[in-house]
Amino acid sequence: MSVRSAGPPIFIYGGDTISDGTFPYYRGLLQPGAVPTGVSVLFACSDRLATALGPLDRRVQVLRGPTFESVSFAQRLRFNLLTLPQWLRSHRPGVCFYPSGHMPAVLRHWRWAPPSVTVCHNLLPFDPDETAPAILARYYPHLEGHWRKNIASMAGSTVVIFLSLYSRDRCSPRLRKTPAQTAVIPYGIDDQWLLPTPRSYAVADTVTILYASSIWHYKHHPTVVAGVAELRSRTGRNLKLRIVGGGEPHAIADLRASIRSHGLEDAVTMTGPVASDVLMEEFDACDLFVYASSCEAFGRVLLEAMARRLPIACSKLSGLGERLRDAGVYFNPADAQSLAAALERLLLDEPLRRALGERAYQYAAERRTRRVCDETYDLLLRLRR
């Protein structure tokens, strides 16, 4: 049952996305209490996504589309050309929001479409170093078309939300967006991620280093393995590396080869993907956290590690310092020696670990999900016509 609103509703296009970084984004925007008083939201999504999200704000009306889950190109085309425009004509939203960054092509060219907002979640299409032809040929041939659609969607939007200043400055020129056509609204952290009390920063004879991230070439997992091997050799300490996350098969194969070449089969554990509650347990059980990505639109897992008060060794690239600021030790993710030096600083200095971990927590607590919801809805309501 729809909820009466003081103005036209906000239309949010959810589709069928349940596995990537946009899922917690949807959940934050639509959870009970998130939608401003007097505002109604139309959320177009599959049955699967609606079920996965669980209870939603009472001001949210779900428009379920079975075609979202269809593998038939003809069915999806019919939905985008006929059903979706009919929904918009019927409900007359004042603004359309595409959190996944993908706006159906028919709406990019539809003369009656209301103002639109998309989100730039992926920096890879804008980074020539990470998407050189040789790299694309090996890792991303199936993603290039998807990226082209995302770029076209952002270029055709009234406003693009970027997750960091770095992403905005990197992407805006290619999209030909002026500052007035962009906004910077970083991800937020849910309250359950915030560790309520200080952790122990003492380390035992066995030191556990955690790297939680999807496994792709730009995440530099082999460099992390080489850096840990160097630090074990340099200090004689019993260092254990836990790698949490799944990823691209070629990148996983390269990681396994690096583990074998450094003789670390007994020191490195690869868990594969884990649920969020298990990931939280991984954070709490480790001593140090490392984040070695060289291309991130934001880096949500970094914010989660900060919320768990972890001492962090972080890549100095891709604007990650916007989140971590002076609460970490930075390194060059392509240089194992640089990583080993950063980890060594943390390993040998308990007061430093404590100071950085507590400072990281304070910075994470500033970006709670409710603040992100408020900033996002403020933007959408300013554009609503």
Protein Blocks (a to p, Z undefined) as FASTA:
>chain_A
ZZddfbdcddddebjafkbmmlmmmmmmmgghkacghiacdddddfklmmmnopadfkbc
cdddfklmpcbfklmmmmmmmmmmmmmmmnopabdcdfkopacfklmmmmkbccdddddf
bfklmmmklmgfklmmmmmmmmmmmmmmmmmmmmmpmbdcdfbfklmmmmmmmnopafkl
gccddddddfklpcfbdcdfbdcfbdcddddddddfklommmmmmmmmmmmmmnopacdd
ddeddddfklmmmmmmmmmmnopmmmpccebjadfklmmmmmmmpmbdcdfbfbdfkopm
lmmmmmnopacdddfehhlmmmnmmmbccddfkbmklmmmmmmmmmmmmklmmmmmmmmm
mmmmmmgfklmmmmmmmmmmmmpZZ
